[in-house]
Amino acid sequence: MARLGRLATGLLLWRSVPALLRLAPVLAALMVTACVGDRVLVRAPTAPEGPPARLAVHELPTALLSAQVLPPGPADRDDVLPVRAVVHLLFSRPIDPLTLVPQHFVLALADGRRIAPVGVFLTAGTGPGEQRSVALLIAAPPAAVETTDKANRTVVVTPPAEPFSVTITGLLHDAQGRVLEGLASDIRPSGAPVVPVRAEPGPPAVCAGRGQTLRVFWSGPVGRAASAPSPSPVPVVLRMDGTRGPAELLAGPVRPMLDLCAPGLASVRGVEFAAGVVVDERGVPAAGGALTISPGA
């Protein structure tokens, strides 16, 4: 009975305490818990782990640099069908020859028609690692003939004109596996001279002891003229130190790529060609031009 009396007295005393004072112990416990929780959640600042990672340098995509139609050369005339013209394509990187299929190319004619080449090959004279020039063979059409239309009028059916544009519509790949589908270019007509398109540093061994090697790519096969005028025009190189000088054009087969030897120690930044430095397969002088040295592929 004494215990029940003391419990009843304590309960009466607790009820006599104001409500806010009765909540004080609970609030104090919550504040302590919150402080401990804050200390657990807050992390000490960490030291930087080093410089930020560099962004990857994006390489330029493989490009179709030029396209030119020319009469067939000696190596192009003997095909399954008679060949009337060849469209020479120049790419910025070597092409995988296993992906060369005629149906991967579409040629647009001036009369609105679209045709595919009857054959497609790496241009004659290109070697491993230099396979950037592709030849599209265009079949010779039937000779012009007279016929009659629906109104019984006599009309002459003429052969189609030269193609003026080319588009890659299939899964052509370069040598590193990049897909080139969708590339397109206007086509230089056969009446226009072959032009220099791109110049790069060449293999040092080619001009060992004679200076720096420069490799120049053209819009069609070219070579040194059999009988050059006197004085014969020569390529001129521009060096980083501001000097200029002649370069030696190396002899070789007729192909879309020629090598030059540029004497001197200063790096070459450009090369200039006068008209007639080289000729195409017909013996027509190539056009002149100035090129900046591009990095190798």
C-alpha positions in Angstrom: 0.0 0.0 0.0 2.9 2.4 0.7 4.2 1.9 -2.8 0.8 2.6 -4.4 0.6 5.8 -2.3 4.0 7.0 -3.5 3.1 6.2 -7.2 -0.1 8.1 -6.9 1.6 11.1 -5.4 4.3 11.1 -8.1 1.6 11.0 -10.8 -0.2 13.9 -9.3 3.1 15.9 -9.1 3.9 15.1 -12.8 0.5 16.3 -14.0 1.0 19.5 -12.1 4.1 20.3 -14.2 3.3 22.5 -17.3 3.1 20.6 -20.6 6.2 22.4 -22.1 8.3 21.4 -19.1 7.2 17.8 -19.4 8.4 17.8 -23.1 11.8 19.3 -22.3 13.6 15.9 -21.8 12.2 14.6 -25.1 13.2 17.7 -27.0 16.7 17.5 -25.5 17.1 13.9 -26.6 16.0 14.8 -30.2 18.5 17.6 -30.4 21.4 15.4 -29.3 20.3 12.7 -31.9 20.2 15.4 -34.6 23.6 16.7 -33.8 25.1 13.2 -33.9 23.3 12.5 -37.2 24.7 15.7 -38.7 28.3 14.7 -37.7 27.8 11.3 -39.3 26.4 12.7 -42.6 28.9 15.5 -43.2 32.0 14.4 -45.1 35.4 16.0 -44.8 36.5 17.6 -48.1 38.7 15.4 -50.1 41.8 16.5 -51.9 41.6 16.6 -55.7 42.7 13.3 -57.4 44.7 15.0 -60.0 44.2 17.2 -63.2 40.9 16.6 -65.0 41.0 14.0 -67.8 41.8 15.4 -71.2 39.1 15.3 -73.8 39.8 12.8 -76.6 41.0 14.5 -79.8 38.5 13.7 -82.6 40.1 12.8 -85.8 38.8 14.1 -89.1 36.6 11.7 -91.0 37.8 10.2 -94.3 36.9 12.6 -97.1 36.3 12.2 -100.8 38.7 14.9 -102.0 38.1 14.9 -105.8 36.5 13.2 -108.7 37.4 13.6 -112.4 36.3 11.8 -115.5 38.9 11.0 -118.1 39.1 8.8 -121.2 40.2 5.2 -120.4 43.9 4.5 -120.2 45.7 1.5 -121.6 44.9 -0.5 -118.4 41.2 0.4 -118.4 40.1 -0.4 -121.9 40.1 -4.2 -121.7 37.1 -5.0 -119.5 34.1 -7.3 -119.7 32.3 -4.4 -121.6 33.9 -1.7 -123.7 34.8 1.2 -121.5 34.2 4.8 -122.7 35.3 6.8 -119.7 36.8 6.4 -116.2 35.9 8.4 -113.1 38.9 8.8 -110.8 38.1 9.3 -107.1 40.7 10.5 -104.6 40.1 9.8 -100.9 42.0 11.3 -97.9 42.8 7.8 -96.6 43.5 4.4 -98.2 40.5 2.3 -99.2 39.8 -1.3 -98.3 39.9 -3.0 -101.7 37.6 -5.9 -100.5 34.7 -3.4 -100.2 35.0 -2.1 -103.7 31.7 -3.1 -105.4 30.2 -1.3 -108.5 26.8 -1.1 -106.9 28.2 1.0 -104.1 28.5 4.0 -106.5 25.9 6.0 -108.3 26.8 8.4 -111.1 24.3 11.2 -112.1 24.0 12.1 -115.8 22.9 15.4 -117.2 19.8 13.9 -118.7 18.5 13.0 -115.2 19.5 9.3 -115.3 21.5 7.5 -112.7 23.9 4.7 -113.6 26.4 2.4 -111.8 29.9 1.7 -113.1 30.5 -1.6 -114.8 33.7 -2.0 -112.8 35.6 -0.5 -109.9 39.3 -0.9 -109.1 42.1 0.7 -107.3 43.8 2.9 -109.9 46.7 1.2 -111.6 50.1 2.0 -110.0 48.9 2.4 -106.4 50.6 0.2 -103.9 49.9 -0.9 -100.4 49.3 2.0 -98.0 48.8 4.3 -101.0 45.4 3.0 -102.1 43.5 6.2 -102.1 42.6 6.5 -105.8 39.7 4.5 -107.1 38.7 4.1 -110.8 35.1 3.7 -111.8 34.7 2.3 -115.3 31.7 3.5 -117.4 30.5 1.3 -120.2 30.4 2.6 -123.7 26.8 3.1 -124.8 25.5 2.0 -128.2 26.3 4.3 -131.1 23.7 7.0 -131.9 20.8 5.5 -133.9 17.7 6.8 -135.6 14.3 5.5 -134.4 10.7 6.7 -134.4 8.6 7.9 -131.5 5.0 7.3 -130.8 4.0 10.0 -133.3 6.0 8.2 -136.0 8.6 11.0 -136.0 12.2 10.2 -136.6 14.4 10.9 -133.6 18.1 10.3 -133.0 19.0 8.5 -129.8 22.4 9.9 -128.6 24.8 8.4 -126.1 24.4 9.7 -122.6 26.5 12.7 -121.5 29.4 12.5 -119.0 28.4 12.1 -115.4 28.5 15.3 -113.3 28.3 13.9 -109.8 29.1 10.7 -107.9 27.6 9.4 -104.6 28.6 6.4 -102.5 25.5 4.5 -101.6 26.9 1.3 -100.3 29.1 0.1 -97.4 32.5 1.2 -98.8 35.1 1.1 -96.0 38.5 2.7 -95.7 41.5 0.6 -94.6 40.7 1.2 -90.9 37.1 0.1 -91.2 35.4 3.5 -91.4 32.1 3.4 -93.4 32.1 6.0 -96.2 28.5 5.6 -97.3 26.9 9.0 -98.2 30.1 10.7 -99.4 29.5 12.6 -102.7 31.3 15.0 -105.0 30.9 16.9 -108.2 32.9 15.5 -111.1 35.4 17.5 -113.1 34.7 17.1 -116.8 37.2 15.4 -119.2 37.8 18.7 -120.9 39.3 20.1 -117.7 43.0 19.4 -116.9 44.1 17.2 -114.0 44.9 19.2 -110.9 47.1 18.7 -107.8 44.8 18.0 -104.8 46.8 17.2 -101.7 50.4 17.1 -100.5 51.8 15.2 -97.5 55.1 14.2 -96.0 56.3 11.0 -97.7 58.4 8.1 -96.5 61.8 9.4 -95.6 63.6 6.5 -97.3 62.4 7.6 -100.7 64.6 10.8 -100.6 67.3 9.5 -98.2 70.3 11.8 -98.7 68.4 14.1 -101.0 66.1 16.0 -98.6 62.6 15.7 -97.4 60.1 13.5 -99.2 56.8 15.0 -100.3 53.9 12.9 -101.7 51.5 14.8 -104.0 48.1 13.3 -105.0 46.4 14.4 -108.2 42.8 14.2 -109.5 43.9 11.7 -112.1 46.9 9.7 -113.2 49.9 11.8 -114.2 53.6 11.4 -115.0 56.6 13.3 -116.3 56.3 14.6 -119.9 58.3 12.5 -122.4 59.6 15.7 -124.0 59.6 18.6 -121.6 60.0 22.2 -122.9 63.2 24.0 -122.2 63.5 25.3 -119.6 61.4 22.7 -118.0 59.0 23.9 -115.1 59.8 22.4 -111.8 57.9 22.3 -108.5 58.8 25.0 -105.9 58.7 24.3 -102.2 58.1 26.9 -99.4 59.9 26.3 -96.2 59.1 27.3 -92.6 62.1 29.7 -92.5 60.6 31.7 -95.4 62.9 30.5 -98.1 61.8 29.0 -101.5 63.6 26.6 -103.8 63.1 24.0 -106.5 62.2 20.4 -105.7 63.1 17.2 -107.6 60.3 15.4 -109.2 61.0 11.7 -109.1 60.4 9.5 -112.2 57.9 6.8 -112.0 54.8 5.2 -113.6 51.8 7.2 -114.6 49.6 7.2 -111.5 47.6 9.6 -109.3 50.5 10.0 -106.8 54.0 11.4 -107.4 56.9 11.9 -105.0 59.2 15.0 -104.7 62.5 15.5 -103.0 62.9 18.9 -101.3 66.5 19.8 -100.4 67.2 21.7 -97.2 66.9 21.2 -93.4 63.9 23.5 -92.7 60.5 21.9 -92.8 58.4 22.4 -95.9 55.1 24.1 -95.4 53.8 24.2 -99.0 54.5 23.4 -102.6 53.7 25.2 -105.9 53.3 23.7 -109.4 53.4 25.6 -112.6 51.1 24.3 -115.4 52.8 21.6 -117.4 55.0 20.2 -114.6 53.4 16.8 -115.3 51.0 15.5 -118.0 48.0 13.1 -117.8 47.7 9.8 -119.7 46.7 11.7 -122.9 49.8 13.8 -122.8 47.7 16.9 -121.8 49.6 19.2 -119.4 48.2 19.2 -115.8 47.1 22.5 -114.3 49.2 24.4 -111.8 48.3 25.0 -108.2 49.6 25.7 -104.7 49.1 23.2 -101.8 49.7 23.4 -98.1 51.4 20.4 -96.6 48.7 18.3 -94.8 49.5 15.7 -92.1 49.8 12.2 -93.3 46.8 9.8 -93.1 
